[in-house]
Amino acid sequence: MNKLPDIDIDFAHDLKDDVVKLIFEKYRPGTCAVVGGFSTFQAKSAFAEVAKVLGVAEREVRKFTDHFPWSFGGGWVPANTPPAAGTA
């Protein structure tokens, strides 16, 4: 099986529609495709990314996130798990 070439293009979000239109016009819709990707974040990195966008200094972000005891949704379970409903 022939492997088709893979070209990864990164560009400014606000130019996405223009770039996609240009690529499809130049190479025809039957020969190219748009593939989307996404990232997921744990609590520390999500907080840090939002703070960065808001212009908060990295030093200040670390002062706060260093106190995060876990990453929400990352499987951490506290030692003193509350009893399930109806078992107390």
N, CA, C and O atoms as a GROMACS GRO file, in nm:
protein
  352
    1MET      N    1   0.084  -0.119   0.000
    1MET     CA    2   0.000   0.000   0.000
    1MET      C    3   0.088   0.125   0.000
    1MET      O    4   0.181   0.136   0.080
    2ASN      N    5   0.059   0.216  -0.088
    2ASN     CA    6   0.135   0.341  -0.094
    2ASN      C    7   0.094   0.432   0.020
    2ASN      O    8  -0.025   0.452   0.045
    3LYS      N    9   0.193   0.486   0.087
    3LYS     CA   10   0.165   0.583   0.194
    3LYS      C   11   0.158   0.721   0.132
    3LYS      O   12   0.249   0.763   0.060
    4LEU      N   13   0.051   0.790   0.159
    4LEU     CA   14   0.037   0.927   0.110
    4LEU      C   15   0.120   1.020   0.196
    4LEU      O   16   0.136   0.996   0.316
    5PRO      N   17   0.173   1.127   0.138
    5PRO     CA   18   0.251   1.222   0.218
    5PRO      C   19   0.162   1.292   0.320
    5PRO      O   20   0.044   1.318   0.295
    6ASP      N   21   0.220   1.321   0.432
    6ASP     CA   22   0.148   1.388   0.540
    6ASP      C   23   0.216   1.522   0.565
    6ASP      O   24   0.334   1.527   0.598
    7ILE      N   25   0.143   1.629   0.549
    7ILE     CA   26   0.196   1.764   0.572
    7ILE      C   27   0.119   1.826   0.686
    7ILE      O   28  -0.004   1.836   0.680
    8ASP      N   29   0.188   1.866   0.788
    8ASP     CA   30   0.127   1.928   0.905
    8ASP      C   31   0.146   2.079   0.895
    8ASP      O   32   0.259   2.126   0.883
    9ILE      N   33   0.038   2.153   0.898
    9ILE     CA   34   0.046   2.299   0.887
    9ILE      C   35  -0.013   2.362   1.013
    9ILE      O   36  -0.127   2.333   1.050
   10ASP      N   37   0.064   2.446   1.077
   10ASP     CA   38   0.015   2.522   1.192
   10ASP      C   39   0.004   2.668   1.150
   10ASP      O   40   0.094   2.722   1.085
   11PHE      N   41  -0.106   2.731   1.188
   11PHE     CA   42  -0.128   2.870   1.149
   11PHE      C   43  -0.219   2.935   1.251
   11PHE      O   44  -0.279   2.868   1.335
   12ALA      N   45  -0.229   3.066   1.241
   12ALA     CA   46  -0.312   3.142   1.335
   12ALA      C   47  -0.458   3.098   1.323
   12ALA      O   48  -0.509   3.079   1.213
   13HIS      N   49  -0.523   3.083   1.437
   13HIS     CA   50  -0.661   3.035   1.441
   13HIS      C   51  -0.755   3.120   1.356
   13HIS      O   52  -0.844   3.068   1.289
   14ASP      N   53  -0.735   3.251   1.358
   14ASP     CA   54  -0.826   3.339   1.284
   14ASP      C   55  -0.807   3.330   1.132
   14ASP      O   56  -0.887   3.386   1.057
   15LEU      N   57  -0.703   3.261   1.085
   15LEU     CA   58  -0.680   3.243   0.942
   15LEU      C   59  -0.721   3.104   0.893
   15LEU      O   60  -0.704   3.071   0.776
   16LYS      N   61  -0.776   3.022   0.983
   16LYS     CA   62  -0.807   2.883   0.951
   16LYS      C   63  -0.892   2.869   0.824
   16LYS      O   64  -0.855   2.793   0.735
   17ASP      N   65  -1.001   2.940   0.816
   17ASP     CA   66  -1.090   2.927   0.701
   17ASP      C   67  -1.020   2.964   0.570
   17ASP      O   68  -1.039   2.898   0.468
   18ASP      N   69  -0.939   3.069   0.574
   18ASP     CA   70  -0.866   3.111   0.453
   18ASP      C   71  -0.765   3.006   0.409
   18ASP      O   72  -0.753   2.978   0.290
   19VAL      N   73  -0.693   2.948   0.505
   19VAL     CA   74  -0.592   2.848   0.472
   19VAL      C   75  -0.657   2.722   0.416
   19VAL      O   76  -0.611   2.666   0.317
   20VAL      N   77  -0.765   2.676   0.480
   20VAL     CA   78  -0.835   2.557   0.431
   20VAL      C   79  -0.888   2.581   0.290
   20VAL      O   80  -0.876   2.493   0.204
   21LYS      N   81  -0.946   2.696   0.265
   21LYS     CA   82  -0.999   2.728   0.133
   21LYS      C   83  -0.886   2.726   0.029
   21LYS      O   84  -0.902   2.669  -0.079
   22LEU      N   85  -0.773   2.786   0.060
   22LEU     CA   86  -0.659   2.790  -0.032
   22LEU      C   87  -0.608   2.649  -0.065
   22LEU      O   88  -0.583   2.618  -0.181
   23ILE      N   89  -0.595   2.565   0.038
   23ILE     CA   90  -0.545   2.429   0.017
   23ILE      C   91  -0.642   2.349  -0.070
   23ILE      O   92  -0.600   2.280  -0.163
   24PHE      N   93  -0.771   2.359  -0.041
   24PHE     CA   94  -0.869   2.284  -0.119
   24PHE      C   95  -0.879   2.335  -0.262
   24PHE      O   96  -0.903   2.256  -0.354
   25GLU      N   97  -0.861   2.464  -0.284
   25GLU     CA   98  -0.862   2.518  -0.420
   25GLU      C   99  -0.739   2.470  -0.498
   25GLU      O  100  -0.750   2.433  -0.615
   26LYS      N  101  -0.625   2.471  -0.433
   26LYS     CA  102  -0.500   2.434  -0.501
   26LYS      C  103  -0.491   2.284  -0.528
   26LYS      O  104  -0.449   2.244  -0.637
   27TYR      N  105  -0.530   2.201  -0.430
   27TYR     CA  106  -0.508   2.057  -0.442
   27TYR      C  107  -0.634   1.975  -0.467
   27TYR      O  108  -0.626   1.852  -0.473
   28ARG      N  109  -0.749   2.037  -0.481
   28ARG     CA  110  -0.878   1.973  -0.507
   28ARG      C  111  -0.927   1.894  -0.385
   28ARG      O  112  -0.847   1.829  -0.317
   29PRO      N  113  -1.056   1.899  -0.358
   29PRO     CA  114  -1.114   1.831  -0.241
   29PRO      C  115  -1.089   1.680  -0.237
   29PRO      O  116  -1.082   1.623  -0.128
   30GLY      N  117  -1.077   1.615  -0.350
   30GLY     CA  118  -1.055   1.471  -0.352
   30GLY      C  119  -0.915   1.428  -0.314
   30GLY      O  120  -0.890   1.308  -0.298
   31THR      N  121  -0.822   1.523  -0.300
   31THR     CA  122  -0.684   1.487  -0.272
   31THR      C  123  -0.631   1.541  -0.140
   31THR      O  124  -0.514   1.523  -0.108
   32CYS      N  125  -0.716   1.606  -0.063
   32CYS     CA  126  -0.671   1.658   0.067
   32CYS      C  127  -0.784   1.647   0.169
   32CYS      O  128  -0.900   1.626   0.133
   33ALA      N  129  -0.748   1.661   0.295
   33ALA     CA  130  -0.847   1.650   0.403
   33ALA      C  131  -0.804   1.738   0.519
   33ALA      O  132  -0.687   1.771   0.534
   34VAL      N  133  -0.900   1.773   0.600
   34VAL     CA  134  -0.874   1.848   0.723
   34VAL      C  135  -0.892   1.752   0.839
   34VAL      O  136  -0.997   1.688   0.851
   35VAL      N  137  -0.793   1.742   0.924
   35VAL     CA  138  -0.799   1.657   1.040
   35VAL      C  139  -0.779   1.745   1.162
   35VAL      O  140  -0.682   1.820   1.169
   36GLY      N  141  -0.869   1.736   1.256
   36GLY     CA  142  -0.860   1.818   1.377
   36GLY      C  143  -0.801   1.740   1.492
   36GLY      O  144  -0.813   1.618   1.500
   37GLY      N  145  -0.738   1.811   1.579
   37GLY     CA  146  -0.684   1.751   1.700
   37GLY      C  147  -0.726   1.833   1.820
   37GLY      O  148  -0.768   1.948   1.805
   38PHE      N  149  -0.715   1.776   1.937
   38PHE     CA  150  -0.749   1.851   2.056
   38PHE      C  151  -0.661   1.804   2.171
   38PHE      O  152  -0.605   1.694   2.168
   39SER      N  153  -0.650   1.887   2.269
   39SER     CA  154  -0.570   1.854   2.387
   39SER      C  155  -0.662   1.851   2.508
   39SER      O  156  -0.762   1.922   2.514
   40THR      N  157  -0.626   1.770   2.603
   40THR     CA  158  -0.696   1.770   2.732
   40THR      C  159  -0.596   1.815   2.837
   40THR      O  160  -0.476   1.797   2.822
   41PHE      N  161  -0.646   1.873   2.943
   41PHE     CA  162  -0.561   1.928   3.047
   41PHE      C  163  -0.601   1.875   3.184
   41PHE      O  164  -0.719   1.853   3.211
   42GLN      N  165  -0.503   1.856   3.269
   42GLN     CA  166  -0.529   1.831   3.410
   42GLN      C  167  -0.546   1.968   3.476
   42GLN      O  168  -0.524   2.071   3.412
   43ALA      N  169  -0.584   1.971   3.601
   43ALA     CA  170  -0.616   2.097   3.669
   43ALA      C  171  -0.501   2.198   3.666
   43ALA      O  172  -0.523   2.315   3.635
   44LYS      N  173  -0.379   2.154   3.698
   44LYS     CA  174  -0.267   2.248   3.703
   44LYS      C  175  -0.241   2.313   3.568
   44LYS      O  176  -0.228   2.435   3.558
   45SER      N  177  -0.234   2.231   3.464
   45SER     CA  178  -0.202   2.288   3.333
   45SER      C  179  -0.318   2.370   3.278
   45SER      O  180  -0.294   2.469   3.209
   46ALA      N  181  -0.441   2.331   3.306
   46ALA     CA  182  -0.556   2.411   3.261
   46ALA      C  183  -0.554   2.548   3.328
   46ALA      O  184  -0.573   2.650   3.261
   47PHE      N  185  -0.530   2.551   3.457
   47PHE     CA  186  -0.522   2.678   3.530
   47PHE      C  187  -0.408   2.763   3.475
   47PHE      O  188  -0.424   2.883   3.454
   48ALA      N  189  -0.293   2.700   3.452
   48ALA     CA  190  -0.176   2.773   3.404
   48ALA      C  191  -0.200   2.832   3.265
   48ALA      O  192  -0.160   2.945   3.239
   49GLU      N  193  -0.265   2.758   3.177
   49GLU     CA  194  -0.291   2.807   3.042
   49GLU      C  195  -0.387   2.926   3.044
   49GLU      O  196  -0.366   3.025   2.974
   50VAL      N  197  -0.491   2.917   3.125
   50VAL     CA  198  -0.586   3.029   3.136
   50VAL      C  199  -0.517   3.151   3.195
   50VAL      O  200  -0.536   3.263   3.146
   51ALA      N  201  -0.437   3.131   3.298
   51ALA     CA  202  -0.365   3.242   3.361
   51ALA      C  203  -0.269   3.308   3.261
   51ALA      O  204  -0.256   3.430   3.259
   52LYS      N  205  -0.203   3.226   3.179
   52LYS     CA  206  -0.110   3.280   3.080
   52LYS      C  207  -0.184   3.370   2.980
   52LYS      O  208  -0.136   3.478   2.946
   53VAL      N  209  -0.300   3.325   2.935
   53VAL     CA  210  -0.380   3.405   2.842
   53VAL      C  211  -0.422   3.537   2.906
   53VAL      O  212  -0.431   3.640   2.839
   54LEU      N  213  -0.449   3.532   3.036
   54LEU     CA  214  -0.490   3.653   3.108
   54LEU      C  215  -0.373   3.742   3.148
   54LEU      O  216  -0.393   3.848   3.208
   55GLY      N  217  -0.251   3.700   3.115
   55GLY     CA  218  -0.134   3.783   3.142
   55GLY      C  219  -0.074   3.769   3.280
   55GLY      O  220   0.005   3.854   3.322
   56VAL      N  221  -0.110   3.664   3.353
   56VAL     CA  222  -0.055   3.642   3.487
   56VAL      C  223   0.087   3.585   3.471
   56VAL      O  224   0.110   3.496   3.390
   57ALA      N  225   0.179   3.638   3.548
   57ALA     CA  226   0.319   3.593   3.541
   57ALA      C  227   0.331   3.447   3.582
   57ALA      O  228   0.261   3.401   3.673
   58GLU      N  229   0.420   3.374   3.515
   58GLU     CA  230   0.438   3.232   3.544
   58GLU      C  231   0.475   3.209   3.690
   58GLU      O  232   0.432   3.111   3.751
   59ARG      N  233   0.554   3.298   3.746
   59ARG     CA  234   0.594   3.287   3.887
   59ARG      C  235   0.471   3.289   3.978
   59ARG      O  236   0.463   3.212   4.074
   60GLU      N  237   0.376   3.377   3.947
   60GLU     CA  238   0.254   3.387   4.027
   60GLU      C  239   0.166   3.263   4.010
   60GLU      O  240   0.104   3.216   4.106
   61VAL      N  241   0.162   3.211   3.889
   61VAL     CA  242   0.083   3.090   3.863
   61VAL      C  243   0.138   2.975   3.945
   61VAL      O  244   0.062   2.901   4.008
   62ARG      N  245   0.270   2.959   3.944
   62ARG     CA  246   0.333   2.849   4.020
   62ARG      C  247   0.309   2.861   4.169
   62ARG      O  248   0.291   2.760   4.237
   63LYS      N  249   0.307   2.984   4.221
   63LYS     CA  250   0.278   3.001   4.364
   63LYS      C  251   0.144   2.940   4.399
   63LYS      O  252   0.126   2.884   4.507
   64PHE      N  253   0.049   2.950   4.308
   64PHE     CA  254  -0.085   2.897   4.332
   64PHE      C  255  -0.093   2.748   4.302
   64PHE      O  256  -0.143   2.671   4.384
   65THR      N  257  -0.044   2.706   4.185
   65THR     CA  258  -0.061   2.566   4.145
   65THR      C  259   0.027   2.470   4.226
   65THR      O  260  -0.002   2.350   4.230
   66ASP      N  261   0.131   2.520   4.289
   66ASP     CA  262   0.212   2.432   4.375
   66ASP      C  263   0.131   2.378   4.492
   66ASP      O  264   0.171   2.280   4.554
   67HIS      N  265   0.020   2.441   4.522
   67HIS     CA  266  -0.066   2.397   4.633
   67HIS      C  267  -0.174   2.300   4.587
   67HIS      O  268  -0.250   2.250   4.671
   68PHE      N  269  -0.184   2.272   4.458
   68PHE     CA  270  -0.282   2.174   4.409
   68PHE      C  271  -0.235   2.036   4.454
   68PHE      O  272  -0.126   1.994   4.416
   69PRO      N  273  -0.313   1.965   4.536
   69PRO     CA  274  -0.267   1.834   4.583
   69PRO      C  275  -0.285   1.723   4.480
   69PRO      O  276  -0.228   1.615   4.496
   70TRP      N  277  -0.361   1.746   4.376
   70TRP     CA  278  -0.389   1.644   4.276
   70TRP      C  279  -0.437   1.711   4.149
   70TRP      O  280  -0.457   1.832   4.144
   71SER      N  281  -0.455   1.630   4.048
   71SER     CA  282  -0.514   1.677   3.923
   71SER      C  283  -0.656   1.626   3.919
   71SER      O  284  -0.678   1.505   3.923
   72PHE      N  285  -0.753   1.714   3.910
   72PHE     CA  286  -0.893   1.674   3.912
   72PHE      C  287  -0.919   1.575   3.800
   72PHE      O  288  -0.879   1.597   3.686
   73GLY      N  289  -0.987   1.467   3.834
   73GLY     CA  290  -1.019   1.366   3.734
   73GLY      C  291  -0.905   1.273   3.703
   73GLY      O  292  -0.917   1.187   3.615
   74GLY      N  293  -0.793   1.287   3.773
   74GLY     CA  294  -0.678   1.204   3.743
   74GLY      C  295  -0.670   1.076   3.822
   74GLY      O  296  -0.568   1.007   3.818
   75GLY      N  297  -0.775   1.041   3.894
   75GLY     CA  298  -0.777   0.915   3.966
   75GLY      C  299  -0.736   0.925   4.112
   75GLY      O  300  -0.731   0.822   4.180
   76TRP      N  301  -0.706   1.042   4.162
   76TRP     CA  302  -0.668   1.057   4.301
   76TRP      C  303  -0.790   1.037   4.389
   76TRP      O  304  -0.896   1.093   4.362
   77VAL      N  305  -0.776   0.958   4.495
   77VAL     CA  306  -0.885   0.935   4.589
   77VAL      C  307  -0.833   0.970   4.727
   77VAL      O  308  -0.729   0.919   4.768
   78PRO      N  309  -0.904   1.057   4.801
   78PRO     CA  310  -0.857   1.093   4.934
   78PRO      C  311  -0.857   0.972   5.029
   78PRO      O  312  -0.935   0.878   5.010
   79ALA      N  313  -0.771   0.975   5.130
   79ALA     CA  314  -0.761   0.866   5.226
   79ALA      C  315  -0.892   0.848   5.303
   79ALA      O  316  -0.932   0.735   5.332
   80ASN      N  317  -0.958   0.957   5.335
   80ASN     CA  318  -1.082   0.951   5.411
   80ASN      C  319  -1.202   0.964   5.318
   80ASN      O  320  -1.270   1.067   5.317
   81THR      N  321  -1.226   0.862   5.240
   81THR     CA  322  -1.336   0.865   5.146
   81THR      C  323  -1.468   0.865   5.223
   81THR      O  324  -1.489   0.781   5.311
   82PRO      N  325  -1.556   0.959   5.191
   82PRO     CA  326  -1.686   0.963   5.260
   82PRO      C  327  -1.765   0.835   5.231
   82PRO      O  328  -1.753   0.779   5.122
   83PRO      N  329  -1.845   0.790   5.326
   83PRO     CA  330  -1.924   0.667   5.303
   83PRO      C  331  -2.026   0.690   5.192
   83PRO      O  332  -2.074   0.801   5.170
   84ALA      N  333  -2.059   0.582   5.124
   84ALA     CA  334  -2.161   0.589   5.019
   84ALA      C  335  -2.297   0.616   5.082
   84ALA      O  336  -2.318   0.588   5.200
   85ALA      N  337  -2.386   0.670   5.006
   85ALA     CA  338  -2.520   0.702   5.055
   85ALA      C  339  -2.588   0.578   5.112
   85ALA      O  340  -2.586   0.472   5.049
   86GLY      N  341  -2.647   0.591   5.230
   86GLY     CA  342  -2.721   0.483   5.292
   86GLY      C  343  -2.637   0.384   5.370
   86GLY      O  344  -2.690   0.285   5.421
   87THR      N  345  -2.504   0.408   5.381
   87THR     CA  346  -2.418   0.313   5.454
   87THR      C  347  -2.366   0.370   5.584
   87THR      O  348  -2.298   0.300   5.660
   88ALA      N  349  -2.396   0.495   5.612
   88ALA     CA  350  -2.342   0.556   5.736
   88ALA      C  351  -2.424   0.523   5.856
   88ALA      O  352  -2.392   0.566   5.966
   0.00000   0.00000   0.00000
